[in-house]
Amino acid sequence: MKIVRWVVISVLLTAPFSNTSAQQNPNSIQVLRDACRAAPAGYCLGFIEGFGQLMLVNGVEHHPDFAMCPPGGQLPTGGAMIQSFLNWADGHPEAWPQPALAGVAVALGQTWPCQKSN
């Protein structure tokens, strides 16, 4: 599991965080947001649900990075995760050029936060 976490961290750290427009970055928050609005059952659902599963495992295994902890340790429905992302993305248009993976991580982590361990 450490390998998966480091792969995700590496992707986020090496992703382009420039001021280029979302149209130039096909992996941007805005592109995923638009895909979720147009056809939530396609690319959007697969992207968000796939990363949501990783975040759930990280939460269950008490890994603080890229984790979510929904009640009962059950994966939220795809619709609930999509809505979480859309709510967050709509409230943060300044983040739209950033990588979609980062936006999904923040949205799901804020919607289903994990308890801080001492």
N, C-alpha and C positions, 0 to 999 in steps of 0.2 A: 504494500500500500504506500510505502514511502516513495517508491519510484513514481507512482501515479501523481502523488502530491508534488514532487519535484518537477515532473514534466509540466504540470499545469502552471506552477510558479514560473518555470523557465519561459513558457509561452507568453505569460502575462508580462514578464519583465523584458522580453525581447520584442514584444509587439510594438508597432509604431505608435508613439504617443505624440505625434506632431499635430500641427494645426491644419492639416489637410482636410478637405471636405469629406463628408461621409460618402459621397458618391465615388470618391477615389479609393475608398476602403470598403471592399465588399464584405468585410467582417465587422463592420461597425455596429454600434448600438442602434443607430438610426435604421440601418438596413434590416436588422433583425426585427425592430419595432414595426417597420412597414410590412415585413413578411407576416408578422403575427396579426396585424390588422387585416391583411388581405386574405390569408389562408392559414388560420391557426392550426389546422390539422396536418399540415405538411412539414416543411423544413423547420418551422417555428417549434412545433411540438417535439420533434426529434432532438433539436438542439437543446431546448430548455429541459426536457425530461431526462435526457442523457446526462447533462451536467448536474441536474438535481439529484440523480441517483448517486453520483460521486459525492456530492455535498452531504447527502444523508449518511452514507457510509462513514465519511469523515466525522460527522457528528456522533454517530453511534460509537465509533472507535476513539472518541475524545481527542481528535486532531483539531486544533483550533483554526487551522487555515482552510478556507473554502468549505465551511461546515454550515449545516442547518439542522435544527432539532425540532421537527414538528411534533405535536402531541402524540404520544404512544409510539414514537419512533417509526411511524408509517409514512411512506412516501405520499405527499399530497397529490391530488389529481393533477393531470396535465393542465386542465383548465385553470385550476387554482394557481399553479406555478406561472402559467402564461399571464394571468391577470396580475399577479404580483410584479412580474417584470414590466408589464405595460404601465401599471400605476407608477412604478419607480421611474421608468424611462420618460413618461409624460411629464413628471415633475422635475426632471433634470435634463432639459434640452441642451444645456452646456456640455453635457457628457456624450452627446450623440456621436461625435467623431471617434470616440474611444472604442476599444475592442469590445465586441458583444459579450464575450466570456466574462469580462470584468463587470459589466452591467448586470448580467444574470447572477453572478456571485454576490454582488452587493444587494440586489433586490431580494433574493431568496434568503440570504443571511439576515437581512433586516426583518423580513416577514416572519421567519422562524428562527429566532436567535437561540444560541446555545448558552447554557449557564456557564458563567466564568468559574473555573476551578481555581482553588487557592494553592 
